Amino acid sequence: MMQNKIVLVTGGSRGLGKNMAISLAKKGLDIILTYNSSKDGALAVVKEIETLGSKAAVLHLNVDDTKNFDSFFLDLKTALREVFNVDKLDFLVNNAGIGINESIKATTEDQFDKMVNIHFKAPFFLAQKVLPYLNNEGGIVNISTGLTRFTLPGYAAYAASKGAVEVLSLYLAKELGKSKIRVNTVAPGAIETDFGGGAVRDNKNLNDFIGSQTALGRVGVASDIGSVVAFLCTDDAKWINAQRIEVSGGQMI
């Protein structure tokens, strides 16, 4: 029986990461998803993946603390062997993240460090440390934001750290090309999830404003993003490399 390709999705217990995991399973891929605080949510996603006929495993990972990464990869090695009976996986999706909405004037150094640690330092070192476990002809998908192209007050630290990840994707694509590993960035526009306190989802005025500034006339939903990430982890995307793909419905064009 042919082994399904395996995707590691960070922050897969809810929101965009959950939809990415489900979308990947619908494409016939197996999933390892990480959670930070919501183990029950992650286990519920595993059950949903299994009903789609794919295998799944759950691992704890706090992307804000790189000191734990070595032990995480030991856990990953064990999961690959015990759940999937393999030694390597095929794709890494650097999705885990949090949002803050704070003016530059009011942003604290702790808030800044958290944005950089979670959205830039973690993807950098997860990509570095996953390489011994990554099959040739696999890939990495880094999640950025539409806010690296257009600006809204209050997102400077968040968007700047995401901008760093977009540059990182280019360098990863260059350096990993010899192993036929593709690296791309997916940049969502505003999405109705609980991200950043759920403001886009729950604040009708904000939701209506963003919809009015989007060519397709609405705010995005999680499934708008998950399907694109899943596509990038298939052979249909085999010649897409070093690209920033904005998935925003035409927000602020």
C-alpha positions in Angstrom: 0.0 0.0 0.0 1.4 3.4 -1.0 2.3 5.7 1.9 0.4 9.0 2.0 2.5 12.1 2.1 2.7 13.6 5.6 2.3 17.3 6.5 3.2 19.0 9.8 0.9 21.9 10.5 1.7 24.1 13.5 -1.2 25.6 15.4 -3.6 23.1 14.0 -6.2 22.9 16.7 -8.4 25.8 15.6 -9.0 28.5 13.1 -7.0 28.5 9.9 -4.7 25.7 11.0 -7.7 23.4 11.7 -9.1 24.1 8.2 -5.7 23.6 6.7 -5.4 20.2 8.3 -8.9 19.2 7.2 -8.3 20.4 3.7 -5.1 18.5 3.5 -6.8 15.3 4.6 -9.4 15.8 1.9 -6.5 15.8 -0.6 -5.4 12.4 0.8 -2.5 13.6 2.9 -1.7 12.5 6.5 -1.3 15.1 9.2 0.7 15.9 12.3 -0.7 18.9 14.0 0.6 20.9 16.9 -1.3 22.7 19.6 -0.1 25.0 22.4 -3.1 25.2 24.9 -6.0 23.4 23.3 -5.3 19.7 23.4 -9.0 18.8 23.3 -9.4 21.0 20.2 -6.5 19.2 18.5 -7.8 15.8 19.3 -11.2 16.7 17.9 -9.4 17.7 14.6 -7.7 14.3 14.6 -11.0 12.6 14.8 -12.3 14.6 11.9 -9.2 13.8 9.8 -9.6 10.1 10.6 -13.2 10.2 9.4 -11.9 11.4 6.0 -9.6 8.3 5.8 -6.3 9.9 6.7 -4.0 9.3 9.6 -3.2 12.0 12.1 -1.1 12.6 15.2 -1.0 15.4 17.7 2.1 17.0 19.4 2.5 19.8 21.9 4.5 22.8 20.7 5.0 26.3 22.0 6.5 28.2 19.1 7.3 31.1 21.4 10.1 29.1 23.0 12.8 27.7 20.7 14.5 26.0 23.6 11.8 23.3 23.4 12.3 22.7 19.7 14.9 19.9 20.1 12.6 17.9 22.4 9.7 18.5 20.0 11.6 17.0 17.2 12.4 13.9 19.3 8.6 13.6 19.8 8.1 14.1 16.1 10.6 11.3 15.3 8.7 9.0 17.7 5.3 9.9 16.2 6.5 9.3 12.6 7.7 5.9 13.5 4.7 4.8 15.8 1.8 6.4 13.9 3.0 6.4 10.3 5.8 3.8 10.3 8.2 6.1 8.5 11.2 8.2 9.4 10.4 11.4 7.4 7.6 13.7 6.5 7.0 15.7 3.3 5.7 19.2 4.2 5.9 21.8 6.9 3.2 24.4 7.3 4.4 27.2 9.6 0.9 28.5 10.6 1.0 29.0 14.4 0.6 32.6 15.4 -1.2 35.2 17.5 -2.2 38.8 16.7 -1.9 42.1 18.6 -3.5 45.4 17.6 -1.4 48.1 19.1 0.0 51.4 17.9 3.7 51.7 17.4 3.7 54.4 20.2 2.1 51.9 22.6 3.8 48.7 21.6 5.9 47.3 24.5 9.2 45.5 24.0 7.7 42.3 25.3 4.9 42.5 22.7 7.4 43.2 20.0 9.6 40.2 21.1 6.6 37.9 21.1 5.6 38.9 17.6 9.2 38.3 16.3 9.6 35.1 18.3 6.4 33.5 17.1 6.2 34.8 13.5 9.8 34.9 12.4 12.2 33.2 14.8 10.0 30.1 15.2 9.5 29.5 11.4 13.2 30.1 10.8 14.3 27.4 13.3 11.5 25.0 12.7 12.5 25.1 9.0 16.1 24.5 10.0 15.4 21.7 12.4 12.8 19.9 10.2 15.3 19.4 7.3 16.7 16.1 8.5 13.1 14.8 8.6 12.0 16.3 5.3 11.8 14.2 2.2 13.3 15.5 -1.0 10.6 17.0 -3.3 8.6 18.1 -0.3 7.9 21.6 0.7 7.5 24.4 3.3 4.5 26.8 3.4 4.9 29.9 5.5 1.8 31.8 6.5 2.1 35.6 6.3 -0.6 38.3 6.0 -2.1 40.7 3.6 -0.9 43.4 6.0 2.6 43.1 4.5 1.2 44.7 1.3 -1.5 47.1 2.7 -1.5 48.8 6.1 -4.0 49.2 8.9 -3.0 51.1 12.0 -2.0 48.9 15.0 -0.3 46.0 13.2 3.2 47.2 12.7 5.0 44.6 14.9 2.9 41.8 13.6 3.1 42.7 10.0 6.9 43.5 10.1 7.6 40.1 11.5 5.5 38.5 8.8 7.4 40.5 6.2 10.6 38.9 7.6 9.1 35.5 7.0 8.3 36.4 3.4 12.0 37.2 2.8 12.9 34.0 4.6 10.8 32.0 2.2 12.8 33.2 -0.7 16.1 32.3 0.9 14.8 28.8 1.9 13.6 28.3 -1.7 17.1 29.2 -3.0 19.0 27.0 -0.5 16.7 24.0 -0.5 16.2 23.9 -4.3 18.9 21.3 -4.7 16.7 18.9 -2.7 13.7 19.8 -4.9 12.0 21.3 -1.8 9.6 24.1 -2.7 9.0 27.0 -0.3 6.1 29.4 -0.7 4.3 32.0 1.3 0.5 32.2 1.7 -0.7 35.7 2.8 -4.4 35.7 4.0 -6.4 38.8 4.0 -8.8 39.5 6.9 -10.5 36.2 8.0 -13.5 35.5 10.2 -11.8 33.4 13.0 -11.1 33.8 16.7 -7.6 35.2 15.7 -6.8 38.5 17.4 -9.7 38.1 19.7 -12.2 37.5 16.9 -12.6 41.2 16.0 -13.0 40.6 12.2 -15.6 37.9 12.9 -17.5 39.6 15.8 -17.3 43.3 15.1 -20.0 44.0 12.4 -18.8 47.4 11.6 -15.2 46.2 11.0 -16.5 43.2 9.1 -18.7 45.4 6.8 -15.8 47.9 6.3 -13.4 45.2 5.2 -16.0 43.6 2.9 -16.5 47.0 1.3 -12.8 47.3 0.7 -12.5 43.8 -0.9 -13.2 43.2 -4.6 -15.3 40.1 -4.0 -17.4 42.0 -1.4 -16.9 40.0 1.7 -14.5 39.0 4.5 -12.6 35.7 4.1 -13.4 32.5 5.9 -11.0 29.8 7.0 -11.8 27.5 4.1 -10.7 30.2 1.6 -7.2 29.7 3.0 -7.0 26.0 3.9 -7.7 24.9 0.3 -4.8 27.0 -1.0 -2.4 25.6 1.5 -3.5 22.0 0.7 -3.1 22.7 -3.1 0.5 23.8 -2.5 1.2 20.5 -0.8 0.2 18.5 -3.8 1.9 17.6 -7.1 -0.5 20.0 -8.8 1.7 22.8 -7.4 5.0 21.1 -8.3 6.3 24.1 -10.3 5.2 26.8 -7.8 8.2 27.9 -5.8 9.4 31.1 -4.0 6.0 32.8 -4.4 4.0 35.0 -2.1 0.4 34.0 -2.8 -2.1 36.5 -1.4 -5.5 35.0 -0.6 -7.6 38.0 0.2 -10.4 38.2 -2.3 -8.8 41.4 -3.7 -8.6 43.3 -0.4 -7.6 46.9 -0.7 -6.5 46.8 -4.4 
